Amino acid sequence: MMCSYCDVIVLRHPKAGSSERAAKLARKPLINAGDGVGEHPTQALLDVFTIREEIGTVNRLIVTMVGDLKHGRTVHSLAQLLCLYEIKQLRFVSPGNLKMPKEVTDYVASHGIDQ
C-alpha cells in the first residue's frame, strides 16, 4: 500500500533488521535510515563523505572508533563500508562490555583489514 504513495521508501525503525525485512516486501527501493542497534548505512555514507572532504581520501588511513561500539549502529555500518576502501587499519576502543560485535570484526577481518 505504501508503494502507491511514493517512488522511494526511507525507513527508520527501532527494531534491528526491520529495513531488510521491509525491503523484501516493498515494490519500491528502500533506504535504510537506521534500524535499532543494527545498522545506519546512510550515516556511514555521510561519514565517508566527510572524511573525503576533510582529509581528501579514505584510502591508506588508520581509523579508530571509540565508545559504545556494541550498540552504535553507525559504527557497525561505517566499519563495513570502510572495507570497500584501502584502509590501513581499523581500531576499536571501548570498555569490554561495549566492544564491537564479533560479526562486524569478523567481516572486517574477512576483507584483510588489520584490527
Secondary structure, DSSP 4 states (H G I P E B T S, - for coil): -GGGG-SSEEEEESSTTHHHHHHHH-SS-EEEEEETTTB-HHHHHHHHHHHHHHHS-STT-EEEEES-TTT-HHHHHHHHHHTTS--SEEEEE--GGGPPPHHHHHHHHHTT-B-
